[in-house]
Amino acid sequence: MKRTYGLEELNALREEQEIKTIYGTDIIVRKVPFENGKGIMDPRWKLFKYADKKSESGMVPPAFPPEWLSLPNDELLAKIQAGMAAVLAKKDDREKDEEFSAECVWDKVTFPERTVGFYRYEANGQDRINRPCVIMLHGGGWFMGKPLKNDSALLFLAERTNAVVYDVDYALAPQNKYPAALNDCWNLLRYIYENAESLGIDKRKIVIAGSSAGGNLSAALALKDRDEKTNMLAMQILMVPALLVAPGKEIEGYCASGSDFEVSEEVEKLIGKIEPMENSIALRLMVKGYIKTYPDDAFASYISPLCEKDLRRLPKTLVMTASLDSLWPQDVFYVKRLRDAGVDVKAIKYEGIEHETCGEFGIAPQTEDLYMEVAEAINAL
């Protein structure tokens, strides 16, 4: 596979890891390989994302013209969505990494509410019976993103685990409000569970996984699976998930602030100060597009899983977050609450990377290590 780093850097992540107590719970912390300093950014990620992208002030320019902020919320999101379509189309056209032999096939299932499409990844040359299954939910703030053809991370995952990996094209906001996306994912989960044998899947090894908004949906599905007493999920894997999507909700013991983020002077000049995501304007715009009534609906458990009062009887959980991501405080606090409720949780915090780094497989060693962790968790089921 194509890497911007060597295996030495990849191995160093685990060899030099530490266990730190954050918000009263133990978290595995993996540092930037062979780099010193606190609050730094991984140099490979910095080069990939920020080279030639600075404005005259030294800061990265805004993602869209400031005047767009005067548009009605859903219209603004639709414009951003349309602008990102070309970027995603270009990613979809990229060539398959020749190192991987796994298949990637587009398919769909029709339900009464909607037809749900997905890319299905399967390893070649391995038995196609009693396999694990991973239902992967992409990020994009509930209004952007799509499954990508020949995604190297998912090819890697299929080959490392012999799992059937579904990359799901769930309904997007603002055209489809909550619970449309959740229903799409729930319907597909039930379909896979009920047809597991014919699909070559071991129904005892079905995993829900997702990043960002996809992590939010994954956590919501795990709660729903427990609430409905369907018990279809063996595990939930949450990568930089959004778990509290609006400010103003008092959660006992949770009091994140900007002082929780360790950011070097150099990094702050590049990206600015980091504040907890639940307070951000960007999140408010996305959530207002996703739900029908803001902020009242925002604190429902299937929208802000951190607001759920009872986290008992949830499946085994893997949570991975990033030091330069404004979501990490709520992710770590969710880990604490899960453990307090008796849930088996492994939690890793990667230093030196941002929220979106997790979606760029092979750019920094942290992203490969993240998917190695996912593969190891699935193989251990």
ABEGO torsion letter per residue (X at the ends): XBBABBAAAAAAAAAABBBBBBGGBBBBBBBBBGBBEBGBBBAAAAAAAABGABBAAGBBBBABBAAAAABBAAAAAAAAAAAAAAAAAAAAABBBBAABABBBBBBBBBBAABBBBBBBBBBBGBBABGBBBBBBBBBGGGABEBBBBGBAAAAAAAAAAGBBBBBBBBBBOAABBOAAAAAAAAAAAAAAAAAAAAAGBBAAABBBBBBEAAAAAAAAAAAAAAAAGAGABABBBBBGBBABABBGBBBBGBBBBAAABBBBAAAAAAAEBBBBAAABAAAAAAAAAABABOAAAAABAAABAAABABABGBBBBBBBBBAABAAAAAAAAAAAAAAAAGBBBBBBBBBGBBAAAAABBGABAAAAAAAAAAAAAAAAX
